[in-house]
Amino acid sequence: MPNERGLDRALKAGCAHVAVFASATETFAARNLNSTVADQMTMFAPVVRRALDAGADVRAYVSMCFGDPWEGPVDPDAVVRVGCELLELGATQLSLGDTIGVGTAAQVGDLVRRFGAAGVGAAGLGGGVGDGARGDEDGARARGPPRRHGHPRTWMAERLGKTPASAVVRALGGA
């Protein structure tokens, strides 16, 4: 949920778990959130704080971790910056989204290692590595056909101590 109005609805409905969806790229942030990468944190800060104050668990998702249909390849350092900012806001887990399904096992390994170097361990990356092109990252199918990188990405993430359950299901042909 990108704003406090959505949080109000979620808390009123009794949700114990909420999520915020951020972007690692400017174009996707503009198109999906009507925001910038920097301004999205300003928008999420009160949502995360209020959710935590209400006793809800907050998972943060970073979209466009490997490729963006408008900008092309994504700088992994930008992904780490956005992810670390979300954790600093108070998110309890971080999920890295391959929104358009172009990430490779090597890129997943590199990104997980970069998060480790930034002080984010396995617990912080508890959300795993999702495959948005198959529909698990944000509940909506991304443009374009799935690229079938799910299995190698899942293997790499598991080698590095991650168990991204949604990516495992997707890699095996699940819904």
N, C-alpha and C positions, 0 to 999 in steps of 0.2 A: 504494500500500500504506500503510495507516495505522499500522502498528506494526513493531517490530523482528522479531517472529516471521515476518511476511510477508517482510521484507527477508532474513532468514536463508535462507528457502526460495528466494528469487529468486537470491541470490548462490550458493547451493549448486547451483542449476540452471545457473549460468554466465551469468546475465543481465548485459549490459553497460549496459543502460538501465533505470532504474526511475522510477516516478512516484508522487507524493503528490497526493491529492485533498482540497482544503480547501473550506470553505464561506464565502461572504461574509455569510451570515445565521445567526442563532442557531437558528432552528427547524430548518433543514436540517442544521446541524451536530449538533443534538441527535438528530434522527431518523436521520441517515446515519452519523454517527461516534460517537454516544453521548458527545458532548463539547460544549464551548462554542467560540465563535470564538477566544477567547483560549487556552483549554486545548489546542486542536488544534495550536497551534504548539509547545507543550511536548511533545506526542506526536510531532510530525514532526521536531523538532530532532535527536534521536539517529539517526533513520532517515536523514536527509539527510547528516549528518556521517559515519556509518559507510559509507553508499553511496559517497560521494566518496572516503573513505579507501581503499575497495576498488577504486577506479578506475572506478566506474560513473558514467554521466551521469544527472543527476536533472532531470526535467521536473516542474513543478508545475502543477496545474490548479486554477482557482478556479471553483467551481460557484455558480450563482445570481447571476450578474453583472448581470442586468437585471430579473428578476422571480422571485418565490418564491410557490409556490402557497398558502402559509400566511400570509406576511407582505405580499404584494403587491409593489409597485415597490421596487427595491433602491437604496439610497443609493450613488452611484458612488464617493464618498469611502471608503465601507466596503470596496468592491472594491479600490481602490488601496491602502488600508492592508494588507489581507490579502495582496495580490500582492507588495507591497514587503517585507513580513515574510518571505514565502516565498523571495524572492530574497536577502534578508539571511541567511537560514539557509544559503544556498549553492546553491539551485536554479539551473540554468544556463539554463532557458527557462521561460516562463510562458504558459499557455494560458488564455484567458478563455472560460468556458463559458456559453452561453445555454441553460441546462439545460432550461427549459420552452418555449423557442422564442418568446419575446415581444419580444426586442430588435429595435430598428430601426437603420437605417443611421446616423441622427443620434445615437442612443445609443452606437453603436460608435465613431463619430468623437469624441464627447465623452469617452468612456472612454480611448481611445488618447491623446488630447490631455492628459488628466489624468495619465496615466502618464508622458508626456513631461515635463510640468511637475514631476513628482516625481523626475525624473532617470532614468527608465527608457526607454531608447531602443529602437530596432527589434530589436536583438540580444536584449534581455531579453524582448521579447514574441515571441520566435521561435516559440512554440507556436501563435500565431494566435488566431482567434476561432471557437470551435466552436459547433455547433448541436445541443444535447442532445436537442431534441425530435425530431430526425431520427436520433439514435442515435450520434453520433460523439464526444461529450464524454467519456463514461465507459463506453462500451460497452453501455449499457443504455438502452432507450427510456424517455423520460420520460412521465408521464401526460399524456393529452390528445393531440389531433391536431396534426400539424405546422402551423405558421402561415405557412409559405412566405416568411419574411423572409430566407432564406439568401442569395439573389442580391444584394439591396440591401446587406446587411451585408458581404458579400464585396467588392462594389464599393467601399464606403467604406473598408474595411480596406486594400485594395490602393491606393487613392488616397493613403492615409496611410503607404505604404511597407511594408505587411504583405502577405504571401502565405500566407493560411491555407488550405493545400491541402485539409484535410479539409472545410472549409466550402465550397470551390469544388466539390468532388465532390458534396457534399450538395445544393448549390444547383442543380446540373445534373441532379438526380434520381438520383444514384448511391446505392450501398448504404450 
